[in-house]
Amino acid sequence: MISYSSKYRTSRTEIMDDFNLQGVEMQELLTDLKRVNKMLGGNAITLKGINELLKGPHTNNTLTIIDIGCGDGEMLRQCAQWAHKKDVNVSLIGIDANAHILKEAEKRSEEIKNTTFKVVNVFAEKEILPEFDIALCTLFLHHFKEPQIEDLLNRLTRKAKVGVVINDLHRSFWAFWFFRLYGLLFLKSRIARHDGLVSVARGFKRKELMRISEKIKGVHQLKWKWAFRYQWIIRVIK
């Protein structure tokens, strides 16, 4: 039984955290995740964060964006569409520890120019991140404990030329029950229904993100967004 706590982030793991997840179950999960983001507008939060970062100075003619925990590459495909509309030259790099899901990402992104995918466990292989301007963490940080999050964000902000955009879940009673009902109505896969609830229970209170931000160098902007998301933008200071 998956439960919600106002005081604590759950330590339960998601099925999709298994780097060997593949096959039909993986396909069904990816389809459900795409449906969730399309219906609830989740990817738009990240794109608006990129727009916000680009209000400041940046000198490169080509903007390099890396997506940490990119899954099947859907966020990068959205970035490619955004760049086309904005007439921005981009180089897009997807990072994930699951080699199976990256094969699917490559297949689904065949028609997207200047997009590459790399199998990297960002916690086990700390020194091999490519050069980049902006890093994206969309529904990624809640998979980890605070010390790991602090370590990753410190490494990203040291390496980023512009900043980091984080899009993650607000842990609340209403979010938990909203996603329970949403899953019953719209999600077809067992994994998506299970992991959706665990994700909310592993999400963040505002004060928890603020506590983490105090240990990360940069200019921070944290806003609540529908549906039960936090948009956290970190502009780097060099």
C-alpha positions as CSV (number, residue, x, y, z in Angstrom):
1,M,0.0,0.0,0.0
2,I,1.5,3.3,-1.1
3,S,0.9,6.0,1.5
4,Y,1.4,9.8,1.7
5,S,3.2,11.7,4.4
6,S,3.2,15.4,4.9
7,K,6.3,15.3,7.0
8,Y,8.5,12.9,5.1
9,R,9.4,11.9,1.5
10,T,8.8,8.2,1.1
11,S,11.8,5.8,0.7
12,R,9.8,3.5,-1.6
13,T,11.3,3.0,-5.0
14,E,9.7,3.2,-8.4
15,I,9.6,0.2,-10.7
16,M,11.1,2.4,-13.5
17,D,14.2,2.9,-11.3
18,D,15.2,-0.6,-12.5
19,F,17.8,0.1,-15.2
20,N,16.8,-3.3,-16.8
21,L,13.2,-2.2,-17.4
22,Q,12.5,-3.0,-21.1
23,G,10.1,-4.6,-23.5
24,V,6.3,-4.2,-23.5
25,E,6.1,-2.9,-19.9
26,M,8.5,-0.1,-20.8
27,Q,6.6,0.8,-23.9
28,E,3.3,1.0,-22.0
29,L,4.9,3.1,-19.3
30,L,6.4,5.5,-21.8
31,T,3.0,5.9,-23.6
32,D,1.3,6.7,-20.3
33,L,4.0,9.2,-19.3
34,K,3.6,11.0,-22.6
35,R,-0.2,11.1,-22.1
36,V,0.2,12.5,-18.6
37,N,2.5,15.3,-19.7
38,K,0.3,16.2,-22.7
39,M,-2.9,16.3,-20.7
40,L,-1.4,18.2,-17.7
41,G,1.0,20.4,-19.5
42,G,4.1,19.2,-17.6
43,N,6.7,19.8,-20.4
44,A,5.6,23.4,-20.9
45,I,6.9,24.2,-17.4
46,T,10.4,23.2,-18.4
47,L,10.2,25.1,-21.7
48,K,9.1,28.2,-20.0
49,G,12.0,27.8,-17.6
50,I,14.4,27.8,-20.6
51,N,12.8,30.9,-21.9
52,E,13.3,32.6,-18.5
53,L,17.0,31.6,-18.4
54,L,17.6,33.0,-21.9
55,K,16.4,36.5,-20.9
56,G,19.9,36.8,-19.4
57,P,23.2,37.0,-21.4
58,H,24.6,34.0,-23.3
59,T,27.2,34.2,-25.9
60,N,27.2,30.9,-27.8
61,N,25.7,30.8,-31.3
62,T,24.5,27.2,-30.6
63,L,22.8,26.5,-27.3
64,T,23.7,23.1,-25.9
65,I,20.9,21.6,-23.7
66,I,21.4,18.4,-21.7
67,D,18.4,16.5,-20.3
68,I,19.4,14.5,-17.2
69,G,17.3,11.3,-16.9
70,C,15.9,11.9,-20.4
71,G,13.9,8.6,-20.7
72,D,12.6,8.2,-24.2
73,G,13.7,11.7,-25.2
74,E,10.3,13.3,-25.2
75,M,11.5,16.5,-23.4
76,L,14.3,16.9,-26.0
77,R,11.9,16.5,-28.8
78,Q,9.8,19.3,-27.2
79,C,13.0,21.4,-27.0
80,A,13.6,20.8,-30.7
81,Q,10.1,22.1,-31.6
82,W,10.7,25.1,-29.2
83,A,14.0,25.9,-30.9
84,H,12.5,25.7,-34.4
85,K,9.8,28.1,-33.4
86,K,12.2,30.5,-31.7
87,D,14.8,30.1,-34.6
88,V,17.5,29.0,-32.0
89,N,20.3,26.7,-33.0
90,V,20.5,23.9,-30.5
91,S,22.5,20.8,-29.7
92,L,20.5,18.4,-27.6
93,I,22.0,15.7,-25.4
94,G,20.0,13.1,-23.5
95,I,21.5,11.4,-20.5
96,D,20.1,8.3,-18.9
97,A,21.4,5.2,-17.0
98,N,18.9,2.8,-18.7
99,A,20.4,1.6,-22.0
100,H,17.2,0.0,-23.1
101,I,15.2,3.2,-22.8
102,L,17.8,5.1,-24.7
103,K,17.5,2.7,-27.7
104,E,13.8,3.7,-27.7
105,A,14.8,7.4,-27.4
106,E,17.0,7.1,-30.5
107,K,14.2,5.4,-32.4
108,R,11.7,8.0,-31.5
109,S,14.1,10.9,-32.2
110,E,15.4,9.8,-35.6
111,E,14.1,12.8,-37.4
112,I,15.4,15.3,-34.8
113,K,18.6,17.0,-35.9
114,N,21.6,17.5,-33.6
115,T,20.3,15.1,-30.9
116,T,22.4,12.5,-29.2
117,F,21.9,10.1,-26.3
118,K,24.5,8.9,-23.8
119,V,24.2,6.1,-21.3
120,V,25.5,7.7,-18.1
121,N,24.8,7.1,-14.4
122,V,25.3,10.6,-13.2
123,F,26.0,9.4,-9.6
124,A,28.4,6.6,-10.5
125,E,30.2,8.4,-13.4
126,K,30.6,12.0,-12.0
127,E,33.2,13.3,-14.4
128,I,31.9,12.5,-17.8
129,L,29.1,15.0,-18.3
130,P,29.5,16.9,-21.6
131,E,29.9,20.6,-21.9
132,F,26.6,22.4,-21.9
133,D,24.8,25.7,-21.5
134,I,21.5,24.6,-19.8
135,A,20.8,21.4,-17.9
136,L,17.2,20.1,-17.5
137,C,16.0,17.9,-14.7
138,T,12.4,17.1,-15.4
139,L,10.7,14.7,-12.9
140,F,14.2,13.4,-12.0
141,L,15.3,14.7,-8.7
142,H,12.5,13.1,-6.7
143,H,14.1,9.7,-7.3
144,F,17.0,10.6,-5.0
145,K,17.8,11.6,-1.4
146,E,18.8,15.2,-0.5
147,P,22.6,14.6,-0.3
148,Q,22.5,13.1,-3.8
149,I,20.4,16.0,-5.1
150,E,22.8,18.6,-3.6
151,D,25.8,16.8,-5.1
152,L,24.3,16.6,-8.6
153,L,23.1,20.2,-8.6
154,N,26.4,21.5,-7.4
155,R,28.1,19.7,-10.3
156,L,25.6,20.9,-12.8
157,T,25.8,24.6,-11.7
158,R,29.6,24.5,-11.8
159,K,29.6,23.2,-15.3
160,A,26.6,25.0,-16.8
161,K,27.3,28.2,-18.8
162,V,23.7,29.6,-18.3
163,G,21.8,27.6,-15.8
164,V,19.6,24.7,-14.7
165,V,15.8,24.2,-15.0
166,I,14.2,21.8,-12.6
167,N,10.6,20.6,-13.0
168,D,9.4,18.3,-10.2
169,L,6.5,17.2,-8.1
170,H,4.8,19.0,-5.1
171,R,4.1,16.5,-2.4
172,S,0.7,17.2,-1.0
173,F,-2.5,15.4,0.2
174,W,-4.4,16.8,-2.8
175,A,-1.7,15.9,-5.3
176,F,-1.7,12.3,-4.0
177,W,-5.4,11.8,-4.3
178,F,-5.6,13.7,-7.6
179,F,-3.1,11.3,-9.2
180,R,-4.7,8.3,-7.6
181,L,-8.0,9.2,-9.4
182,Y,-6.2,10.3,-12.6
183,G,-4.4,7.0,-12.7
184,L,-7.6,5.0,-12.4
185,L,-9.2,7.0,-15.2
186,F,-6.4,7.5,-17.7
187,L,-3.4,5.3,-17.1
188,K,-3.3,1.9,-18.7
189,S,-0.1,0.4,-17.4
190,R,0.3,-1.1,-13.9
191,I,3.8,0.5,-13.6
192,A,2.5,4.0,-14.4
193,R,-0.3,3.8,-11.8
194,H,2.2,2.5,-9.2
195,D,5.0,4.8,-10.0
196,G,2.8,7.9,-10.3
197,L,1.7,7.6,-6.7
198,V,5.2,6.8,-5.4
199,S,6.5,9.8,-7.4
200,V,4.1,12.1,-5.6
201,A,5.0,10.6,-2.2
202,R,8.7,11.1,-3.1
203,G,8.0,14.7,-4.2
204,F,8.9,17.9,-2.4
205,K,7.5,20.5,0.0
206,R,8.6,24.1,-0.8
207,K,10.6,24.3,2.3
208,E,12.6,21.2,1.4
209,L,13.6,22.7,-2.0
210,M,14.4,26.0,-0.3
211,R,16.7,24.1,2.1
212,I,18.5,22.4,-0.8
213,S,18.8,25.7,-2.6
214,E,20.8,27.2,0.3
215,K,23.6,24.8,-0.5
216,I,23.7,25.5,-4.3
217,K,25.5,28.6,-5.7
218,G,23.4,30.6,-8.1
219,V,20.3,32.9,-8.4
220,H,17.3,30.8,-7.6
221,Q,13.7,31.2,-8.7
222,L,11.1,28.8,-7.3
223,K,7.4,28.8,-8.4
224,W,4.5,26.5,-7.9
225,K,2.8,25.4,-11.2
226,W,-0.2,23.3,-12.1
227,A,-0.5,20.3,-11.9
228,F,1.2,20.1,-8.5
229,R,4.7,20.9,-9.9
230,Y,7.5,23.1,-8.8
231,Q,9.5,25.0,-11.4
232,W,13.0,25.8,-10.0
233,I,15.3,27.9,-12.1
234,I,19.0,28.3,-11.2
235,R,20.9,31.0,-13.0
236,V,24.6,30.3,-12.6
237,I,27.1,32.9,-11.2
238,K,30.5,32.7,-12.7
